[in-house]
Amino acid sequence: MPCTTVLAGKKATADGTTLVARNEDFFHAFNPKRFIVVKPEDQPSQYKSINSKCEVELPGNPLRYTAVPEIPAKAKEMGIWGEAGINADNVTMSATETSTTNSRILGIDPLVKSGIGEEDFVTIVLPYIHSAREGVQLLGSYLEKYGTYESNGVAFSDKDEVWYMETIGGHHWAAQRVPDDCYVVAPNWFSITDFDFASDDTMASADLEQMITEHHLQIDGEGGYNLRHIFGSHNDSDYCYNIPRQWYIQRLFNPSDEESPDNPNLPFARKPEHLLTIEDVKYALSSRYQHTPYDPYNPQGTDAQRHAFRPIGLQRNSEVHILQIRNDVPKEMAGICWLAFGPNAFNGIAPFYTNVLDTPAVYRDTTLHFNIKYIYWVTHAIATIADEHPQRYQSTLETLKRETIAKGRHVLLTTDPAAAKLTGEGLQKKLQEANEETAQAAYQEAMKCLGSLVETGSLQIRLNF
């Protein structure tokens, strides 16, 4: 089960932005991704899922949006898998955080083999919503009508609100607004805890509370509803696969709290001890339990400790995105997709304006097999070399991560004032030029890092005399 999600409300971030972030992980090492713009004329009017063959009746008047889909060769076989994007109304969507459930729920509301799933969600929802709440409502209506064949968590945001939504069985769902001053960490299990059906900050399928009562699903006695307890898994595997990831990121953002990595009752939303930055979120989603015995690269831990928990950043990362809606610039340039491809312990993340008609080729295009022209494959080359001697290459990797963000931030800083004076096609052209500058800087930093690894490593080759 892949992926890790981090969400943050606008009062939990240093710059007052809303953040929706997620690692997209795959079941093996290689899954080339691309960053594209889908224009209204390119959006299908009739949609049919590749995997389930589900036919979805789409609304009209789609918005332009960005996405991070499969490459065409794979999309024909496994579907679009749009994963993450920002639409023309500055609404974000990240889908999905593959989740878990339990036998009681699947007995009541079985999964639907012919329903919708991660393959479909971004394509059938993001072009048609104008707020985060609308995103929850539209996807909820689809789930109730078509059903789903898997359990998932989905995130939405706009400039004011961040929502996390979880599917329940085949047709049910629940969603909770992230408090403005809080963050959420969601690994691959059901994450929402305390749930108030009467609150304006929650939404759910109409009969969900009734289902809990009729089928005796409440296991916490009298009082509120802990949806994680009711609808989530309680597996032994959660203690090595899911709980430690939530524990570690909460440890980063709330370092004064002493929790154990096997605590299944960590809170859903927490107020961070410091305001969060893009750098904080990227570090968290690239992490491997640094400064603990559970770090696979830590020579001081035992072999059992180093392999005890599933890392957050690992070789199966396809990409990481941080979808940011800024509140201190005009709406025409408020949406930023921070993006990095490949294993996240070995890449740098770069910011891209989303009010554009095209994306830089080095991020837009890639190939099924290795090609150094594309940044996805550069990251894999870096990972292959650096993994063998992590301490030797640590400084070089830290430079890559620092310089990629720094150069991207500088492009934003210099572009924002100039772009604020423009409108229409002139504005979009300016933003596309900025994106190209950012992409080239990120690619050059990655190639510089790769070159440094080769030059340093070549001096250590054992086949020498």
Backbone hydrogen bonds, N-H to C=O, Kabsch-Sander energy under -0.5 kcal/mol:
donor,donor_aa,acceptor,acceptor_aa,energy
4,T,23,N,-0.7
5,T,186,A,-2.6
6,V,21,A,-2.4
7,L,184,V,-2.3
8,A,19,L,-2.3
9,G,182,C,-2.5
11,K,180,D,-1.9
12,A,9,G,-1.7
12,A,180,D,-0.8
14,A,276,L,-2.8
16,G,13,T,-0.9
18,T,325,I,-1.4
19,L,8,A,-2.3
20,V,323,L,-1.8
21,A,6,V,-2.4
22,R,321,H,-2.0
23,N,4,T,-2.4
24,E,319,E,-3.1
25,D,23,N,-0.7
26,F,316,R,-2.3
31,N,29,A,-0.6
34,R,69,P,-1.5
35,F,363,Y,-2.0
36,I,34,R,-0.5
36,I,67,A,-2.4
38,V,65,Y,-3.6
39,K,37,V,-0.7
42,D,39,K,-1.7
43,Q,39,K,-0.8
43,Q,40,P,-0.9
47,Y,56,V,-1.2
49,S,54,C,-2.7
53,K,49,S,-0.6
56,V,47,Y,-2.1
56,V,54,C,-0.6
58,L,45,S,-0.6
58,L,56,V,-0.8
63,L,127,P,-2.6
65,Y,38,V,-2.0
66,T,86,I,-1.6
67,A,36,I,-2.0
68,V,82,G,-3.0
70,E,80,I,-2.3
71,I,32,P,-0.7
74,K,71,I,-1.1
75,A,71,I,-2.5
76,K,72,P,-1.7
77,E,74,K,-0.9
78,M,74,K,-2.9
79,G,75,A,-2.0
81,W,119,E,-1.6
82,G,119,E,-0.5
84,A,82,G,-2.9
85,G,93,M,-1.9
87,N,91,V,-2.3
88,A,64,R,-2.0
90,N,87,N,-2.2
92,T,157,S,-2.9
93,M,85,G,-2.0
94,S,155,A,-2.3
95,A,83,E,-3.4
96,T,153,G,-0.6
97,E,153,G,-3.1
98,T,96,T,-0.9
99,S,151,S,-2.8
106,L,102,N,-2.0
107,G,103,S,-1.7
108,I,104,R,-1.2
109,D,105,I,-3.1
112,V,148,T,-2.8
113,K,111,L,-0.6
115,G,112,V,-2.0
116,I,147,G,-2.8
120,D,117,G,-2.0
121,F,117,G,-1.6
124,I,120,D,-2.0
125,V,121,F,-1.1
126,L,122,V,-1.3
128,Y,125,V,-2.2
129,I,126,L,-1.1
135,G,131,S,-1.5
136,V,132,A,-1.8
137,Q,133,R,-2.4
138,L,134,E,-2.9
139,L,135,G,-2.4
140,G,136,V,-2.4
141,S,137,Q,-2.0
142,Y,138,L,-1.9
143,L,139,L,-2.5
144,E,140,G,-2.1
145,K,141,S,-1.7
146,Y,142,Y,-3.5
147,G,142,Y,-0.8
147,G,143,L,-1.3
148,T,170,G,-1.7
149,Y,116,I,-1.1
153,G,97,E,-1.6
154,V,165,M,-3.1
155,A,94,S,-2.3
156,F,163,W,-2.2
157,S,92,T,-1.2
158,D,161,E,-2.2
163,W,156,F,-2.9
164,Y,176,Q,-2.3
165,M,154,V,-3.1
166,E,174,A,-3.3
167,T,152,N,-2.8
168,I,172,H,-3.5
170,G,109,D,-1.5
172,H,168,I,-1.9
174,A,166,E,-2.1
175,A,203,M,-3.1
176,Q,164,Y,-2.5
177,R,201,D,-2.9
178,V,162,V,-3.2
182,C,179,P,-2.1
183,Y,270,R,-2.8
184,V,7,L,-2.1
185,V,268,F,-0.7
186,A,5,T,-2.5
189,W,187,P,-1.8
195,F,225,Y,-2.2
197,F,195,F,-0.6
199,S,196,D,-1.5
202,T,199,S,-1.0
203,M,175,A,-2.3
205,S,173,W,-2.2
208,L,205,S,-2.1
211,M,207,D,-2.4
212,I,208,L,-2.0
213,T,209,E,-1.9
214,E,210,Q,-3.1
215,H,211,M,-1.9
216,H,213,T,-1.2
217,L,212,I,-2.6
218,Q,212,I,-0.6
219,I,217,L,-0.6
225,Y,195,F,-1.0
226,N,224,G,-0.6
227,L,193,T,-2.4
227,L,225,Y,-0.9
228,R,192,I,-0.9
230,I,226,N,-2.0
231,F,227,L,-3.2
232,G,227,L,-0.6
232,G,228,R,-1.4
238,D,235,N,-0.8
239,Y,236,D,-1.4
240,C,237,S,-1.2
241,Y,237,S,-2.4
242,N,238,D,-1.3
243,I,238,D,-2.5
245,R,242,N,-0.9
246,Q,242,N,-1.5
247,W,243,I,-2.6
248,Y,244,P,-2.6
249,I,245,R,-2.0
250,Q,246,Q,-2.0
251,R,247,W,-2.0
252,L,248,Y,-1.8
253,F,249,I,-2.0
254,N,250,Q,-2.1
257,D,254,N,-1.6
259,E,257,D,-0.9
263,N,260,S,-1.4
266,L,263,N,-0.8
270,R,183,Y,-2.2
273,E,253,F,-2.6
276,L,12,A,-2.9
281,V,277,T,-1.9
282,K,278,I,-2.8
283,Y,279,E,-2.4
284,A,280,D,-2.3
285,L,281,V,-2.4
286,S,282,K,-0.8
286,S,283,Y,-0.8
287,S,284,A,-1.0
292,T,289,Y,-1.1
295,D,292,T,-1.3
298,N,295,D,-2.1
301,G,298,N,-1.0
306,R,302,T,-2.6
307,H,303,D,-1.0
308,A,305,Q,-1.6
310,R,240,C,-2.4
312,I,287,S,-1.2
313,G,287,S,-3.3
314,L,312,I,-0.6
317,N,314,L,-1.9
318,S,24,E,-3.5
319,E,24,E,-1.5
320,V,340,A,-2.4
321,H,22,R,-2.0
322,I,338,W,-2.2
323,L,20,V,-3.7
324,Q,322,I,-0.7
324,Q,336,I,-2.9
325,I,18,T,-1.6
326,R,324,Q,-0.6
326,R,334,A,-2.3
333,M,330,P,-2.0
334,A,331,K,-1.4
336,I,324,Q,-2.7
337,C,352,F,-2.9
338,W,322,I,-2.6
338,W,336,I,-0.7
339,L,350,A,-2.7
340,A,320,V,-1.8
342,G,318,S,-2.7
346,F,343,P,-1.7
347,N,344,N,-0.7
350,A,339,L,-2.0
352,F,337,C,-1.1
354,T,335,G,-1.7
356,V,354,T,-1.7
363,Y,360,P,-1.6
364,R,360,P,-2.7
365,D,361,A,-2.5
374,Y,371,N,-1.9
375,I,362,V,-1.3
377,W,374,Y,-0.7
378,V,374,Y,-1.5
379,T,375,I,-2.1
380,H,376,Y,-1.3
381,A,377,W,-1.9
382,I,378,V,-2.4
383,A,379,T,-2.7
384,T,380,H,-2.2
385,I,381,A,-1.6
386,A,382,I,-3.0
387,D,383,A,-2.2
388,E,385,I,-0.8
389,H,385,I,-0.6
389,H,386,A,-0.8
393,Y,389,H,-1.5
394,Q,390,P,-0.6
394,Q,391,Q,-0.7
397,L,393,Y,-2.3
398,E,394,Q,-2.4
399,T,395,S,-2.0
400,L,396,T,-2.0
401,K,397,L,-2.3
402,R,398,E,-2.4
403,E,399,T,-2.9
404,T,400,L,-2.1
405,I,401,K,-1.6
406,A,402,R,-2.5
407,K,403,E,-2.5
408,G,404,T,-1.8
409,R,405,I,-3.0
410,H,406,A,-2.1
411,V,407,K,-1.8
412,L,408,G,-2.0
413,L,409,R,-2.6
414,T,410,H,-2.2
415,T,411,V,-2.1
416,D,412,L,-2.6
418,A,414,T,-0.6
419,A,415,T,-3.1
420,A,416,D,-1.9
421,K,418,A,-1.1
422,L,419,A,-1.9
426,G,423,T,-0.9
427,L,423,T,-1.3
428,Q,424,G,-2.2
429,K,425,E,-2.6
430,K,426,G,-1.9
431,L,427,L,-2.4
432,Q,428,Q,-2.4
433,E,429,K,-2.2
434,A,430,K,-2.0
435,N,431,L,-2.4
436,E,432,Q,-2.2
437,E,433,E,-2.0
438,T,434,A,-2.5
439,A,435,N,-2.8
440,Q,436,E,-2.5
441,A,437,E,-2.1
442,A,438,T,-2.5
443,Y,439,A,-2.6
444,Q,440,Q,-2.6
445,E,441,A,-2.2
446,A,442,A,-2.2
447,M,443,Y,-2.6
448,K,444,Q,-2.4
449,C,445,E,-2.3
450,L,446,A,-2.6
451,G,447,M,-2.7
452,S,448,K,-2.1
453,L,449,C,-2.3
454,V,450,L,-2.2
455,E,451,G,-2.6
456,T,452,S,-2.7
457,G,453,L,-2.9
458,S,454,V,-2.5
459,L,455,E,-0.7
459,L,456,T,-0.7
460,Q,457,G,-1.9
461,I,458,S,-0.9
464,N,462,R,-2.3
